[in-house]
Amino acid sequence: MLKHKLDRQTKALDLRKTESLPTIDQKFYAFECKLNEELAQLELPKEISCIYNPVEYASDLHCAYLKKYLNGTKNVVFIGINPGPKGMCQTGIPFGNVGTIRNKMQLSGEVQQPPLLHAKRPVTGLNYRTEEQSGLRLWNLFEELAGSLDVFFQQCFVHNLCPLAFFDEKGGNVTPDHLKGEYKTLIRDKCLMTLEKQLELLRPQFVVAIGSWVEIELKKSSSYCKSNATVIRLKHPSMRVPNNTKWAEEAKAFLEEKDLIKYICNKPQGYRVLSEEMEVHLKV
């Protein structure tokens, strides 16, 4: 079964033996496949009923995302925590609400079923009818700032620290920061070790942790981030975060403050985006 799974993953990214060297998206995906093998060997704790790994069962869409948008090194890498039930669990793409993936990224691909499906967490791929609000907020902001997602991805990329979604017996979504005991530690450490290799491949100047837990773990554990990249935290776009109704406005101000909008807009080195207030002041 494992061999069949790996064969399917390899086919999805067209990793046939050729004389040419593997591209960045292929190298990145190879790191993901190795991580998936390691995570699959871990025994689930009793409080977790099942796990979903959309990098595997939605590999067609996931690899289409990598192939289209991961064509070189990136100045900014945004890192989320793990797949959401209504986003990446459906599409295989981080924060991947269906509307954005289908209509704006214009990606398509077959989405299969997880080996163990929870009755309350169906997977219908691009036919899923509910939009993940976190993804909708995030991608809408990037599109607004950059003009298009194609422009955004010239210097930026979005990834998740952990490829797994965890569900309890009732179908409740358990994020990695709420796992318990040794299992939590093993999941975190294996994911961080893989992310370290992925960041070395992408060589970003900035790593933007989406949420506080990712920021804490990166600053504590990543030698790459300690020596080569600046780690900053962007507030998570989830509606479940308290006082988050003005997330887009606050996120835009944050990105301006950190001088990251020039990368989002694919501006040349040395360019600095001025706020509207500064532009008015200069004109006067």
C-alpha positions in Angstrom: 0.0 0.0 0.0 2.9 2.4 0.9 4.5 1.6 -2.5 1.3 2.3 -4.3 0.9 5.6 -2.5 4.5 6.7 -3.2 4.1 5.7 -6.9 1.0 7.9 -7.1 2.7 10.8 -5.5 5.7 10.5 -7.9 3.4 10.4 -10.9 1.5 13.5 -9.7 4.7 15.6 -9.9 6.1 13.8 -13.0 9.3 12.8 -11.3 10.4 10.5 -14.1 14.0 9.7 -14.6 15.5 12.2 -17.0 18.9 13.7 -17.6 17.8 17.1 -16.3 18.1 18.1 -12.6 15.0 18.2 -10.5 13.3 21.6 -10.3 12.7 23.5 -7.0 9.0 22.3 -6.8 10.2 18.7 -7.3 12.8 19.0 -4.5 10.3 20.7 -2.2 7.7 17.9 -2.9 10.3 15.2 -2.3 10.9 16.7 1.2 7.1 16.5 1.8 6.9 12.9 0.7 9.8 11.9 3.0 8.0 13.7 5.9 4.8 11.9 5.1 6.6 8.5 5.3 7.9 9.4 8.8 4.6 10.7 10.1 2.8 7.6 8.9 4.9 5.5 11.2 3.7 7.3 14.3 1.0 5.7 16.5 -2.0 7.9 17.0 -2.9 8.9 20.5 -6.2 7.7 21.9 -7.8 11.2 21.7 -7.3 11.4 17.9 -9.9 9.4 15.9 -8.4 9.9 12.5 -6.0 12.0 10.5 -6.2 13.5 7.0 -3.1 14.1 4.8 -4.2 16.1 1.8 -0.7 16.3 0.4 -1.2 12.6 -0.3 -4.9 12.1 -1.3 -5.1 15.5 -3.0 -1.6 15.2 -4.6 -2.8 16.2 -8.1 -4.0 19.6 -6.9 -1.2 20.0 -4.4 1.5 19.4 -7.0 -0.3 21.6 -9.5 0.1 24.4 -6.9 3.8 23.7 -6.5 4.4 23.5 -10.2 2.7 26.8 -11.0 3.9 28.9 -8.1 7.1 27.4 -6.8 9.4 28.1 -9.7 12.3 29.7 -7.8 13.6 31.0 -4.5 11.3 33.3 -2.5 11.9 36.5 -0.5 8.9 35.9 1.8 7.4 32.6 2.9 4.2 32.6 4.9 3.8 29.6 7.2 0.5 28.4 8.5 0.0 25.6 11.1 -1.8 22.8 9.3 -4.7 22.0 6.9 -8.1 23.3 7.8 -11.2 21.0 7.3 -12.8 23.4 4.8 -9.7 24.5 3.0 -6.6 22.4 2.4 -8.4 19.2 3.5 -10.5 19.7 0.4 -8.0 21.1 -2.1 -4.5 20.1 -1.0 -3.4 23.7 -0.9 -2.6 25.8 2.2 -5.6 28.0 3.2 -7.1 26.6 0.0 -10.7 27.7 -0.1 -12.4 26.3 -3.1 -13.3 29.5 -4.8 -9.8 30.9 -4.8 -8.2 27.6 -6.0 -10.7 27.0 -8.8 -11.4 30.6 -10.0 -8.4 32.7 -9.2 -5.5 30.2 -9.2 -7.3 28.3 -11.9 -6.0 24.9 -10.7 -7.7 21.6 -11.1 -7.0 18.0 -10.2 -8.5 14.8 -8.8 -9.0 14.7 -5.0 -9.3 11.2 -3.6 -10.5 10.1 -0.2 -8.4 9.8 3.0 -7.8 6.2 4.1 -10.1 6.7 7.1 -12.9 9.2 6.6 -14.8 10.8 9.5 -18.5 10.9 8.8 -18.6 14.6 10.0 -15.6 15.6 7.9 -16.5 14.7 4.2 -14.0 15.4 1.5 -15.5 16.5 -1.9 -12.6 18.4 -3.3 -13.4 21.3 -5.6 -17.1 20.4 -5.2 -17.1 21.4 -1.5 -19.7 24.0 -1.0 -18.4 25.9 2.0 -15.6 28.5 1.7 -12.9 28.4 4.3 -13.1 31.9 5.7 -9.4 32.1 6.8 -8.3 31.3 3.2 -10.9 33.7 1.7 -9.5 36.5 3.9 -5.9 35.7 3.3 -6.0 35.3 -0.5 -8.3 38.2 -1.0 -5.8 40.4 0.9 -2.9 39.2 -1.2 -4.8 39.7 -4.4 -5.9 43.2 -3.4 -2.3 44.2 -2.5 -0.6 42.5 -5.5 -3.3 43.0 -8.1 -3.3 39.3 -8.9 -2.1 36.1 -7.2 0.3 35.5 -10.1 2.1 38.7 -9.1 2.0 37.7 -5.4 3.7 34.4 -6.0 6.7 36.0 -7.9 8.5 36.7 -4.6 6.2 35.0 -2.0 4.9 31.6 -1.1 2.4 30.0 1.3 3.0 26.7 3.1 1.9 24.9 6.2 4.3 23.6 8.9 2.4 20.3 9.4 0.7 18.5 6.5 -1.8 16.6 8.8 -5.3 17.5 10.0 -6.3 15.8 13.2 -9.9 15.0 14.3 -11.3 13.6 17.5 -14.1 11.1 17.9 -16.8 13.7 17.4 -15.1 15.2 14.3 -13.6 18.1 16.2 -10.6 19.8 14.6 -7.5 19.4 16.8 -4.7 21.7 15.7 -1.0 20.6 16.4 -0.6 23.0 19.3 -3.4 21.2 21.1 -2.0 17.7 20.7 -0.7 16.1 23.8 2.4 14.4 25.2 5.1 12.7 23.2 3.0 12.6 20.0 2.8 16.4 19.9 6.6 16.6 20.4 7.3 14.0 17.6 5.0 15.7 15.2 6.4 19.1 15.8 10.0 18.0 15.6 9.7 16.1 12.4 7.8 18.9 10.7 10.3 21.5 11.9 13.2 19.4 10.6 11.5 19.2 7.2 10.7 22.9 7.1 14.4 23.6 7.9 15.3 21.8 4.6 12.5 23.6 2.7 13.6 27.0 3.9 17.2 26.2 2.9 15.9 25.4 -0.5 13.7 28.6 -0.9 16.2 30.9 0.9 13.7 33.6 2.1 14.6 36.8 3.7 11.4 36.8 5.8 9.4 34.0 7.3 5.9 35.2 8.3 4.4 32.9 10.9 0.6 32.9 10.6 -0.3 32.6 14.2 1.6 32.7 17.5 2.4 29.0 17.9 4.2 28.7 14.6 6.2 31.9 15.4 7.3 30.5 18.8 8.4 27.2 17.4 10.3 28.7 14.5 12.2 31.1 16.7 13.0 28.4 19.2 13.9 25.6 16.9 15.0 26.8 13.4 18.7 27.4 12.9 17.9 28.7 9.4 15.6 31.3 10.8 18.1 32.3 13.5 20.9 32.9 11.0 19.3 33.7 7.6 15.7 34.9 7.9 13.7 37.3 10.0 10.7 35.7 11.6 7.7 37.8 12.2 4.1 37.0 13.1 1.0 37.8 11.2 -2.3 37.5 13.1 -4.2 34.5 12.0 -7.2 35.4 9.8 -9.6 32.9 11.5 -12.9 34.3 12.6 -12.4 32.3 15.8 -9.6 34.6 16.9 -11.0 37.1 19.4 -11.4 40.7 18.1 -10.6 39.7 14.5 -13.4 41.5 12.6 -10.9 44.0 11.1 -8.3 41.4 10.2 -7.7 42.6 6.7 -7.2 46.2 7.7 -4.8 45.3 10.5 -2.9 42.8 8.4 -2.4 45.4 5.7 -1.0 47.9 8.2 1.3 45.2 9.6 2.7 44.3 6.2 3.3 48.0 5.5 5.0 48.5 8.8 7.3 45.5 8.1 8.0 46.8 4.6 6.8 43.5 3.0 4.3 44.9 0.5 7.0 45.5 -2.0 7.6 41.8 -2.1 3.9 41.0 -2.4 3.7 43.5 -5.3 6.8 42.1 -6.9 8.6 45.4 -6.8 12.4 45.8 -7.5 15.0 45.8 -4.8 15.1 49.0 -2.8 11.5 49.9 -3.5 9.4 51.0 -0.6 5.7 51.2 -0.6 4.4 54.4 0.9 1.2 54.6 2.8 -1.6 56.9 1.5 -0.9 59.3 4.4 2.8 59.6 3.4 2.0 60.0 -0.3 -0.4 62.9 0.5 2.2 64.5 2.8 4.9 64.3 0.0 2.6 65.8 -2.6 1.8 68.8 -0.3 
